Amino acid sequence: MSSDVPDTPDVPAERVEPVRIEDEMEQSYIDYAMSVIVGRALPDARDGLKPVQRRILYAMHEMGVTSRSSHRKSSSIVGDTMGNYHPHGDSAIYDALARMAQDFSLRYPLVDGQGNFGSVDGDPPAAMRYTEARMAPIAEELLDDIDKDTVDFEGNYDDRLTEPAVLPAAVPNLLVNGASGIAVGMSTNLPPHNLGEVIDAAIHLIDHPDCAVADLIDTPDSDGYIKGPDFPSGAKIVNREGLWNAYTEGRGRLRVRADIETEYADSGGDRIVITELPYQENKARRIERIADDVQNEKIDGIRDIRDESDRNGIRVVIECKRSANADVVRNQLLEHHLERTFSVISLALVDGQPRVLNLKELLEQFVEHRREVVRRRSQFELDEAEDRAHILEGRLIALDNVDGVVELIRDSEDRDAAMAGLRTEYELSEAQAEHVVRMQLGSLTSMEAGEIEAEYGDVQAEIQRLETILNDESELLGVIKDELQEIKAEYADERRTEIIEDAGSVTREDLIAEEQVVVAVSESDYVKRMSLSDFDPQHRGGKGIIGSRPKEGDRISTVFTASTHDYLLCFTNQGQVYRLKVFELPEMGRTARGTSAVNIIDLDDGEEITAVVNTDDVDQGYLAMATRNGYVKRTAVSAFENVHSGGIRALRLEDDDSLVDVEVTPGDGDLLLGTREGMTIRFAESDARPMGRSARGVNGIDLEGEDRVAGLVAATADDDRHLLTVTKNGYGKRTPLSEYRRQSRYGKGLIDIKTDDRNGPVCAINAVSEGDGLVIMSEAGQIMRTHVGEVSRIGRNTKGVVVMRLDDDDHVAGVDVVPNVESDDEDVDESD
């Protein structure tokens, strides 16, 4: 079968090198990565621009689209940039152009845009055919003197044209406008800074090249120059440690916080007004997410959100509910929405290689670049001045010999002969002779001669100045400083971003309003907290109101009051102690059952909380513990400094014993034990020597028959408080502590209260003052709040009076004292 394709003879390769495929893949990937790093993603440390930004500005320069020209269609600028310098997609070029025009992205925009170039709400720019642009004045400072051989040029992508490898950049653009970019395996993220501060730091570095990085940073402890990033959107930076790391190491993490104002109203319904957002935050999306969290009840206390922003700035108004605490709502917003982390990575190209630079190194790269630009510019201007002086010298020679020159030129056959004659007769150079031949007769007047002589003197002075700059380093640096001062005077403005002291991250505790709460725990280990203000004080003998609805077969076993910001030590009947944050308890309504405590505290089966101690009270001294069978033990509070989540052992118990109560003691006071049958013994605290956590303790009271300990009270020798005793059936009394004389430990004690069928057994004993309040809760979930003054003050060995009226099948579950509640300050509910 014939074929139309001619046979091609095999030609042996001149050289074949075997290469391992993994080596080839590695090298090819490295080449690709470096191409992306150098050619697209990272800024140059000298002018702070990525290639696409540099090419856009240079294309505008070549097009004559300066700050003094009219605006030009963005599509025209993008087209010239893409066709001549940047052979990539037009959308990428337009995105870069639009960002350089956004005053919310760049601290000092490089493009003066006309039309819709996007917004802080995330709106995209209008199509490039609808927008117009020209260079901003400060952008011209980046291109100034580019035609004076100040930078190297290289061929464009198809070698038709040349483009600058870097711009002359009279402005420290990398620090001033920052940069962000993601390359292959690395990224950069430099925040913008205030122009005046950066220039002051650069001038200081020029004057003191051996200064430390710390000398450039303005902190409360040092008088430097750069306070920190200065975002176009303002806001606040709240951690100086992150700033220090960013400037000294080139990497750091900053917390940027929105600017928030709280407008308090006397009638409630406070307002939280957001006037500035963190840098590059999408306002519309953030408002939407806040609204979602409000709807999903992740944030409480907000009733309305309005965006009142306009051309003058951001204003987002958040209306709080009348019952809400505006400070708590503010903290919730900061925790979830209005504070973000800005990671600083000062990565830039130095000699074509990516490097992480600290603040001093960033400024050194700019200063060294300016030194080279000024040197090359001065050399270029010197060459031009010397060329001009050379021409002027020829003209002056011609003027001095005007008659001979005119005659020589007139007698010459042609121009070349005239030039040759001038060179021979008056020793002129070829350039001088050519210029003299081309001179007009009008320039031979005496006035023209005077102007030439004056110009020659000016040129000689300029030559001398330029030679001084090139030969004297201090003069060259002086030129750089003078030009920087001019830039500062023209473009510098006030800071927008405030640096505030770091008060620490917003904690969960900050998100909870501080208030007194009632905590109820059931025998089945259901727990919840309720605001104490939900329960109005009543007179003695009231029935209270519903505080909980235990499930069938369950009943309330413990009740105590605390602040939502309190940290508690919770002791259980099995002798374990756990650490609990009150705000971690679920807040529920009065009729709710609660949440299983195992979700908060790791309780074993049959383990119940029987005593609670506030850690604010546990500073020094001892914890005295009393057991059901009459044992007492004292342990130094230092033994409970580290209570881990799984709890620790507080004391050792016998099989049929359980922990009943715990009190904080000073070490030199008295202890009172009260029993269920109404007996009370008071003895010196020192009679029970301090023991370790694993000890059982010593006998505190000699119990008769089936009697058991009901509670423990700590008192001092001259204590003027009263002993409050409350029985299971809701009866109680107050008796001065002074009526309970001190005895020896392990005695039978004295009769405190009669426990007959009416009273029932003792439920709780507490030491109370006249101004204290009481919270009493029944096993069925009724809560009554009253004042200590409502409970009659009577002696020992009496029955007492009704404190809380109970249903027939209900009993008191627990009593807690709310210290320092004056009855005159609160209204007493007259109802039962």
URURQUI-V73671 format. One record per residue. RES is the residue in one small letter. SS is DSSP state (@ for helix, = for strand, . for the rest). Layout:
BEGIN
RES,SS  RES,SS
END
This chain:
BEGIN
m,.  s,.  s,.  d,.  v,.  p,.  d,.  t,.  p,.  d,.  v,.  p,.  a,.  e,.  r,.  v,.  e,.  p,.  v,.  r,.  i,@  e,@  d,@  e,@  m,@  e,@  q,@  s,@  y,@  i,@  d,@  y,@  a,@  m,@  s,@  v,@  i,@  v,@  g,@  r,@  a,@  l,.  p,.  d,=  a,.  r,.  d,.  g,.  l,.  k,.  p,@  v,@  q,@  r,@  r,@  i,@  l,@  y,@  a,@  m,@  h,@  e,@  m,@  g,.  v,.  t,.  s,.  r,.  s,.  s,.  h,.  r,=  k,=  s,@  s,@  s,@  i,@  v,@  g,@  d,@  t,@  m,@  g,@  n,@  y,.  h,.  p,.  h,.  g,.  d,@  s,@  a,@  i,@  y,@  d,@  a,@  l,@  a,@  r,@  m,@  a,@  q,.  d,.  f,.  s,.  l,.  r,.  y,.  p,.  l,.  v,=  d,=  g,=  q,=  g,.  n,.  f,.  g,.  s,.  v,.  d,.  g,.  d,.  p,.  p,.  a,.  a,.  m,.  r,.  y,.  t,.  e,=  a,=  r,=  m,=  a,.  p,@  i,@  a,@  e,@  e,@  l,@  l,@  d,.  d,.  i,.  d,.  k,.  d,.  t,.  v,.  d,.  f,=  e,=  g,=  n,.  y,.  d,.  d,.  r,.  l,.  t,=  e,=  p,=  a,.  v,.  l,.  p,.  a,.  a,.  v,.  p,.  n,@  l,@  l,@  v,@  n,@  g,.  a,=  s,=  g,=  i,=  a,.  v,.  g,.  m,.  s,=  t,=  n,=  l,=  p,.  p,.  h,.  n,.  l,@  g,@  e,@  v,@  i,@  d,@  a,@  a,@  i,@  h,@  l,@  i,@  d,@  h,.  p,.  d,.  c,.  a,.  v,@  a,@  d,@  l,@  i,=  d,.  t,=  p,.  d,.  s,=  d,.  g,.  y,.  i,=  k,.  g,.  p,.  d,.  f,.  p,.  s,.  g,.  a,.  k,=  i,=  v,.  n,.  r,@  e,@  g,@  l,@  w,@  n,@  a,@  y,@  t,@  e,@  g,.  r,=  g,=  r,=  l,=  r,=  v,=  r,=  a,.  d,=  i,=  e,=  t,=  e,=  y,.  a,.  d,.  s,.  g,.  g,.  d,.  r,=  i,=  v,=  i,=  t,=  e,=  l,.  p,.  y,.  q,.  e,.  n,.  k,@  a,@  r,@  r,@  i,@  e,@  r,@  i,@  a,@  d,@  d,@  v,@  q,@  n,.  e,.  k,.  i,.  d,.  g,.  i,=  r,=  d,=  i,=  r,=  d,=  e,.  s,.  d,=  r,.  n,.  g,=  i,.  r,.  v,=  v,=  i,=  e,=  c,=  k,.  r,.  s,.  a,.  n,.  a,@  d,@  v,@  v,@  r,@  n,@  q,@  l,@  l,@  e,@  h,@  h,.  l,.  e,=  r,=  t,=  f,=  s,=  v,=  i,=  s,.  l,=  a,=  l,=  v,=  d,.  g,.  q,=  p,=  r,=  v,=  l,.  n,.  l,@  k,@  e,@  l,@  l,@  e,@  q,@  f,@  v,@  e,@  h,@  r,@  r,@  e,@  v,@  v,@  r,@  r,@  r,@  s,@  q,@  f,@  e,@  l,@  d,@  e,@  a,@  e,@  d,@  r,@  a,@  h,@  i,@  l,@  e,@  g,@  r,@  l,@  i,@  a,@  l,@  d,@  n,.  v,@  d,@  g,@  v,@  v,@  e,@  l,@  i,@  r,@  d,@  s,.  e,.  d,.  r,@  d,@  a,@  a,@  m,@  a,@  g,@  l,@  r,@  t,@  e,@  y,@  e,.  l,.  s,.  e,@  a,@  q,@  a,@  e,@  h,@  v,@  v,@  r,@  m,.  q,.  l,@  g,@  s,@  l,@  t,.  s,@  m,@  e,@  a,@  g,@  e,@  i,@  e,@  a,@  e,@  y,@  g,@  d,@  v,@  q,@  a,@  e,@  i,@  q,@  r,@  l,@  e,@  t,@  i,@  l,@  n,@  d,.  e,@  s,@  e,@  l,@  l,@  g,@  v,@  i,@  k,@  d,@  e,@  l,@  q,@  e,@  i,@  k,@  a,@  e,@  y,@  a,.  d,.  e,.  r,.  r,.  t,.  e,=  i,=  i,.  e,.  d,.  a,.  g,.  s,.  v,.  t,.  r,.  e,@  d,@  l,@  i,.  a,.  e,.  e,.  q,=  v,=  v,=  v,=  a,=  v,=  s,=  e,.  s,.  d,.  y,=  v,=  k,=  r,=  m,=  s,=  l,@  s,@  d,@  f,.  d,.  p,=  q,=  h,.  r,.  g,.  g,=  k,.  g,.  i,=  i,=  g,.  s,.  r,.  p,.  k,.  e,.  g,.  d,.  r,.  i,=  s,=  t,=  v,=  f,=  t,=  a,=  s,=  t,.  h,.  d,.  y,=  l,=  l,=  c,=  f,=  t,=  n,.  q,.  g,.  q,=  v,=  y,=  r,=  l,=  k,=  v,@  f,@  e,@  l,.  p,.  e,=  m,.  g,.  r,.  t,.  a,.  r,.  g,.  t,=  s,=  a,@  v,@  n,@  i,.  i,.  d,.  l,.  d,.  d,.  g,.  e,.  e,.  i,=  t,=  a,=  v,=  v,=  n,=  t,@  d,@  d,@  v,.  d,.  q,.  g,.  y,=  l,=  a,=  m,=  a,=  t,=  r,.  n,.  g,.  y,=  v,=  k,=  r,=  t,=  a,=  v,@  s,@  a,@  f,@  e,.  n,.  v,.  h,.  s,.  g,.  g,.  i,=  r,=  a,.  l,.  r,.  l,.  e,.  d,.  d,.  d,.  s,.  l,=  v,=  d,=  v,=  e,=  v,=  t,=  p,.  g,.  d,.  g,.  d,=  l,=  l,=  l,=  g,=  t,=  r,.  e,.  g,.  m,=  t,=  i,=  r,=  f,=  a,=  e,@  s,@  d,@  a,.  r,.  p,=  m,.  g,.  r,.  s,.  a,.  r,.  g,.  v,=  n,=  g,.  i,=  d,.  l,.  e,.  g,.  e,.  d,.  r,.  v,=  a,=  g,=  l,=  v,=  a,=  a,=  t,.  a,.  d,.  d,.  d,.  r,.  h,=  l,=  l,=  t,=  v,=  t,=  k,.  n,.  g,.  y,=  g,=  k,=  r,=  t,=  p,=  l,@  s,@  e,@  y,.  r,.  r,.  q,=  s,.  r,.  y,.  g,=  k,.  g,.  l,=  i,=  d,.  i,=  k,.  t,.  d,.  d,.  r,.  n,.  g,.  p,.  v,=  c,=  a,=  i,=  n,=  a,=  v,=  s,.  e,.  g,.  d,.  g,=  l,=  v,=  i,=  m,=  s,=  e,.  a,.  g,.  q,=  i,=  m,=  r,=  t,=  h,=  v,@  g,@  e,@  v,.  s,.  r,=  i,.  g,.  r,.  n,.  t,=  k,.  g,.  v,=  v,=  v,.  m,=  r,.  l,.  d,.  d,.  d,.  d,.  h,.  v,=  a,=  g,=  v,=  d,=  v,=  v,=  p,.  n,.  v,.  e,.  s,@  d,@  d,@  e,.  d,.  v,=  d,=  e,.  s,.  d,.
END
